[in-house]
Amino acid sequence: MPLSLSRIAQAALLALVGGALIAALTSSASLLGMFTQAVIYAIFALGVGVLLKQNGLVSFGHALFFGAAGYGMGLALTLQWLPAELALLAVLAAIAVGAFLIGLVIVRVPGIAFGMLTLAIGQMAYLLASRARGVTGGADGMGIPWPDTLFGISQATLLEPTTLFLLSWVLMVLVTCVLVWLLGTRFGAVTEAIRDNEERALVYALSAVVTGIAGLLSSLNTGFISPESLHWSVSAITLLMVVVGGFKRPIGPIVGAIVYFLFKDLLGEWATHSLALFGAALIAVIVFSPDGIVGAATKLRQRLRYGPLAKKEG
């Protein structure tokens, strides 16, 4: 049953208060920086998750849009094509149009072939960025010359750990609310039920724009972009987050991203093996809870609330 706008607004308000509490209670700048990175990847995961939920399509190439957002901003600001504020909008618009055109072709390809196509397209972009040294800086990457002020806020203030975390958190909440609302409309019902027409390309473009927002935040956070942001492994890790968190529910990808980064932080010196260990966790989730962590938590809550009846119905 679709959520009403009032319930979405209430959930958003609670989430915003939660973000403010996290920022207020976290005294360590490095820990807050880790939280910021987790939130950025949570937005990335939302983009991958909406494609999987609505169209049943698994993308191994969404890092294309994540990295393209950073390169787009880097080129626009370096060449002074547009003011930074307009460049942000222009980059997202270009990603939407480009993804829609790509989607018109590739979303018609079923199953694993779609995933392989996204992988191939993404790796082509990775190789292009690696070899075009005169434009992208090649393997060394390129710095992004953000202006001294952005939307009237000084760069020094904007890049403070607390400010950047809150900015990322607010955008994550807004993106989630918009997706929940949009997918609860007739458009969401149609794109989930009818998976053999041009509306799938619209969902692909929507997921690309959400991923592009994450890419813009990442480029602001680091002030740098390199071909590694386009690599297929970035897409694969984000897909793991989506599956572990659970793609069938709006907050599943967010939970998966946060769990992944907390998992890495808790591992400490074992962090170099984090992907292997997270892969083992993925296998466990697939075997014991195909709906991910959020799905398992929802079922547990229902069983505690309704008892044996819920277990029988589940």
C-alpha positions as CSV (number, residue, x, y, z in Angstrom):
1,M,0.0,0.0,0.0
2,P,1.6,3.4,-1.1
3,L,2.5,5.7,1.7
4,S,0.6,9.0,2.0
5,L,2.5,12.3,1.6
6,S,1.9,13.0,5.3
7,R,3.5,9.7,6.4
8,I,6.4,10.3,4.1
9,A,6.9,13.8,5.5
10,Q,6.7,12.4,9.1
11,A,9.3,9.8,8.3
12,A,11.5,12.4,6.6
13,L,11.3,14.7,9.7
14,L,12.3,11.8,12.0
15,A,15.2,10.9,9.6
16,L,16.4,14.5,9.6
17,V,16.3,14.7,13.4
18,G,18.3,11.4,13.5
19,G,20.9,12.9,11.1
20,A,21.3,16.0,13.3
21,L,21.7,13.8,16.4
22,I,24.4,11.8,14.7
23,A,26.3,14.9,13.7
24,A,25.9,16.4,17.3
25,L,27.0,13.2,19.1
26,T,30.0,12.4,16.8
27,S,33.1,14.3,18.0
28,S,35.6,12.5,15.8
29,A,36.1,14.2,12.4
30,S,37.4,10.9,10.9
31,L,34.4,9.0,12.1
32,L,32.1,11.7,10.7
33,G,34.0,11.5,7.4
34,M,33.3,7.8,7.3
35,F,29.6,8.4,8.0
36,T,29.6,10.9,5.1
37,Q,31.1,8.4,2.7
38,A,28.6,5.8,3.9
39,V,25.7,8.2,3.2
40,I,27.1,9.1,-0.3
41,Y,27.3,5.4,-1.2
42,A,23.8,4.9,0.3
43,I,22.5,7.4,-2.3
44,F,24.5,5.4,-5.0
45,A,22.9,2.2,-3.7
46,L,19.4,3.8,-3.9
47,G,20.0,4.3,-7.6
48,V,21.0,0.7,-8.2
49,G,18.2,-0.5,-6.0
50,V,15.4,1.3,-7.8
51,L,16.5,-0.3,-11.1
52,L,16.5,-3.7,-9.5
53,K,13.2,-3.3,-7.7
54,Q,11.2,-1.7,-10.6
55,N,12.7,-3.5,-13.6
56,G,14.3,-6.6,-12.1
57,L,17.6,-5.5,-13.8
58,V,21.0,-6.0,-12.3
59,S,23.6,-3.4,-13.4
60,F,27.3,-3.9,-13.1
61,G,28.0,-0.6,-14.8
62,H,26.4,2.1,-12.7
63,A,29.8,3.4,-11.7
64,L,29.7,5.0,-15.1
65,F,27.2,7.6,-13.8
66,F,28.9,7.9,-10.5
67,G,32.2,8.8,-12.1
68,A,30.7,10.7,-15.0
69,A,29.2,13.2,-12.5
70,G,32.7,14.0,-11.1
71,Y,34.3,14.2,-14.5
72,G,31.5,16.4,-15.8
73,M,31.9,18.8,-12.9
74,G,35.7,18.8,-13.3
75,L,35.5,19.7,-17.0
76,A,32.8,22.3,-16.6
77,L,34.6,24.1,-13.8
78,T,38.1,23.7,-15.3
79,L,37.0,25.1,-18.7
80,Q,34.6,27.6,-17.0
81,W,31.7,26.6,-19.2
82,L,29.1,27.4,-16.5
83,P,28.9,28.7,-13.0
84,A,29.2,25.8,-10.5
85,E,25.5,26.0,-9.5
86,L,24.3,25.7,-13.1
87,A,27.0,23.1,-13.8
88,L,25.5,20.8,-11.1
89,L,22.1,20.9,-12.8
90,A,23.6,20.6,-16.3
91,V,25.6,17.5,-15.3
92,L,22.6,15.7,-13.9
93,A,20.5,16.7,-17.0
94,A,23.2,15.3,-19.2
95,I,23.4,12.0,-17.2
96,A,19.6,11.7,-17.4
97,V,19.5,12.2,-21.2
98,G,22.5,10.0,-21.8
99,A,21.2,7.2,-19.6
100,F,17.7,7.3,-21.2
101,L,19.3,7.0,-24.7
102,I,21.4,4.1,-23.5
103,G,18.5,2.6,-21.8
104,L,16.3,2.6,-24.9
105,V,18.7,0.0,-26.3
106,I,20.0,-2.1,-23.5
107,V,16.8,-2.5,-21.3
108,R,15.3,-4.6,-24.0
109,V,18.1,-7.2,-23.4
110,P,17.0,-9.8,-20.8
111,G,18.7,-11.2,-17.8
112,I,22.4,-11.6,-17.5
113,A,23.0,-10.2,-21.0
114,F,21.8,-6.8,-19.6
115,G,24.3,-7.0,-16.8
116,M,27.1,-7.8,-19.2
117,L,26.2,-4.9,-21.4
118,T,26.3,-2.5,-18.5
119,L,29.6,-3.9,-17.5
120,A,31.0,-3.5,-21.1
121,I,29.8,0.1,-21.4
122,G,31.1,1.0,-18.0
123,Q,34.6,-0.5,-18.7
124,M,34.7,1.4,-22.0
125,A,34.2,4.6,-20.1
126,Y,36.9,3.5,-17.6
127,L,39.4,2.8,-20.3
128,L,38.6,6.1,-22.1
129,A,39.1,8.1,-18.9
130,S,42.4,6.2,-18.2
131,R,43.8,6.9,-21.6
132,A,42.6,10.5,-22.3
133,R,45.4,12.1,-20.3
134,G,45.0,15.5,-22.0
135,V,41.4,15.8,-20.9
136,T,40.9,13.7,-17.8
137,G,44.5,13.4,-16.4
138,G,44.5,9.7,-17.2
139,A,45.3,7.3,-14.4
140,D,46.5,10.2,-12.2
141,G,43.0,11.7,-12.2
142,M,42.1,15.3,-12.1
143,G,41.4,17.9,-9.4
144,I,38.0,19.6,-9.3
145,P,38.4,23.4,-8.9
146,W,35.3,24.1,-6.8
147,P,34.6,27.8,-6.4
148,D,35.2,29.7,-3.2
149,T,31.4,29.9,-2.6
150,L,28.6,27.5,-3.7
151,F,25.0,28.6,-3.3
152,G,26.3,31.5,-1.2
153,I,28.1,29.1,1.3
154,S,31.9,29.4,1.5
155,Q,33.9,26.4,0.6
156,A,35.6,26.3,4.0
157,T,32.2,26.0,5.7
158,L,30.9,23.6,3.2
159,L,33.8,21.2,3.5
160,E,33.7,21.1,7.3
161,P,33.0,17.4,8.3
162,T,29.7,18.3,10.1
163,T,28.4,20.5,7.3
164,L,29.3,18.0,4.6
165,F,27.7,15.1,6.5
166,L,24.5,17.0,7.1
167,L,24.3,18.0,3.4
168,S,24.8,14.4,2.4
169,W,22.2,13.2,4.9
170,V,19.6,15.8,3.9
171,L,20.1,14.9,0.2
172,M,19.8,11.1,1.0
173,V,16.5,11.8,2.9
174,L,15.1,13.9,0.1
175,V,16.1,11.4,-2.6
176,T,14.5,8.6,-0.6
177,C,11.3,10.5,0.0
178,V,11.0,11.4,-3.7
179,L,11.6,7.8,-4.8
180,V,9.0,6.5,-2.2
181,W,6.5,9.0,-3.4
182,L,7.2,8.5,-7.1
183,L,7.2,4.7,-7.0
184,G,3.9,4.9,-5.1
185,T,2.2,6.7,-8.0
186,R,0.8,5.2,-11.1
187,F,4.2,5.6,-12.8
188,G,5.7,3.3,-10.2
189,A,3.0,0.7,-10.5
190,V,3.2,0.7,-14.3
191,T,7.0,0.4,-14.4
192,E,7.0,-2.4,-11.9
193,A,4.2,-4.4,-13.7
194,I,5.1,-3.7,-17.4
195,R,8.7,-4.5,-18.1
196,D,8.9,-4.6,-21.8
197,N,8.6,-1.0,-23.0
198,E,10.2,2.4,-23.0
199,E,9.2,3.1,-19.4
200,R,12.0,0.8,-18.4
201,A,14.4,3.3,-20.0
202,L,12.9,6.0,-17.8
203,V,13.6,4.0,-14.7
204,Y,17.1,3.4,-15.9
205,A,17.5,7.2,-16.4
206,L,16.0,7.8,-12.9
207,S,18.4,5.4,-11.3
208,A,21.3,7.0,-13.2
209,V,20.4,10.5,-11.9
210,V,20.2,9.3,-8.3
211,T,23.7,7.7,-8.8
212,G,24.9,11.0,-10.4
213,I,23.8,12.9,-7.2
214,A,26.0,10.5,-5.2
215,G,28.9,11.1,-7.7
216,L,28.6,14.9,-7.3
217,L,28.6,14.6,-3.5
218,S,31.7,12.4,-3.7
219,S,33.5,14.8,-6.0
220,L,32.7,17.7,-3.5
221,N,33.9,15.5,-0.6
222,T,37.2,14.7,-2.2
223,G,37.8,17.5,-4.7
224,F,39.2,14.9,-7.0
225,I,38.1,12.3,-9.6
226,S,40.0,9.4,-11.1
227,P,39.2,6.5,-13.4
228,E,38.8,4.2,-10.4
229,S,35.4,5.8,-9.8
230,L,34.3,4.3,-13.1
231,H,35.6,0.8,-12.5
232,W,33.2,-2.1,-12.4
233,S,34.3,-3.1,-8.9
234,V,32.6,0.1,-7.6
235,S,29.4,-1.0,-9.2
236,A,29.8,-4.5,-7.8
237,I,30.4,-3.3,-4.2
238,T,27.3,-1.1,-4.4
239,L,25.3,-4.0,-5.7
240,L,26.4,-6.0,-2.7
241,M,25.2,-3.3,-0.5
242,V,21.8,-3.3,-2.2
243,V,21.4,-7.1,-1.9
244,V,22.6,-7.3,1.7
245,G,20.3,-4.4,2.8
246,G,17.3,-5.6,0.7
247,F,16.2,-4.0,-2.5
248,K,12.5,-4.6,-2.0
249,R,12.1,-1.9,0.6
250,P,13.0,1.8,0.2
251,I,15.6,1.9,3.1
252,G,17.2,-1.5,2.2
253,P,20.0,0.0,0.1
254,I,20.7,2.6,2.7
255,V,21.0,0.0,5.5
256,G,23.3,-2.1,3.2
257,A,25.6,0.8,2.6
258,I,25.8,1.8,6.3
259,V,26.4,-1.8,7.3
260,Y,29.2,-2.1,4.8
261,F,31.1,0.9,6.0
262,L,30.6,0.1,9.6
263,F,31.7,-3.4,8.8
264,K,34.9,-2.1,7.2
265,D,35.6,0.2,10.2
266,L,35.1,-2.5,12.8
267,L,37.5,-4.8,10.9
268,G,40.4,-2.5,11.5
269,E,43.6,-4.1,10.2
270,W,41.5,-6.8,8.5
271,A,40.0,-4.2,6.2
272,T,42.0,-5.3,3.3
273,H,39.9,-8.5,3.4
274,S,36.7,-6.7,3.8
275,L,35.3,-7.5,0.3
276,A,35.8,-11.2,0.9
277,L,34.2,-11.1,4.3
278,F,31.4,-9.0,3.0
279,G,30.9,-11.5,0.2
280,A,30.6,-14.3,2.8
281,A,28.0,-12.1,4.5
282,L,26.2,-11.8,1.2
283,I,26.0,-15.5,0.8
284,A,24.6,-15.9,4.3
285,V,21.9,-13.2,3.5
286,I,20.9,-14.9,0.2
287,V,20.6,-18.3,1.9
288,F,18.8,-17.3,5.1
289,S,17.1,-14.0,4.1
290,P,16.7,-13.3,0.4
291,D,15.0,-10.0,1.3
292,G,18.1,-8.7,3.0
293,I,18.6,-7.3,6.5
294,V,15.6,-5.0,6.3
295,G,13.4,-7.9,5.1
296,A,14.6,-10.1,7.9
297,A,14.0,-7.4,10.5
298,T,10.5,-6.8,9.1
299,K,9.6,-10.5,9.3
300,L,11.0,-10.7,12.9
301,R,8.9,-7.6,13.9
302,Q,5.8,-9.2,12.4
303,R,6.3,-12.5,14.2
304,L,6.9,-10.7,17.5
305,R,3.8,-8.7,17.0
306,Y,1.4,-11.3,15.6
307,G,2.9,-14.5,16.9
308,P,2.3,-17.9,15.2
309,L,-0.2,-16.4,12.8
310,A,2.5,-14.3,11.1
311,K,4.8,-17.2,10.9
312,K,2.2,-19.3,9.3
313,E,1.3,-16.6,6.8
314,G,5.0,-15.9,6.0
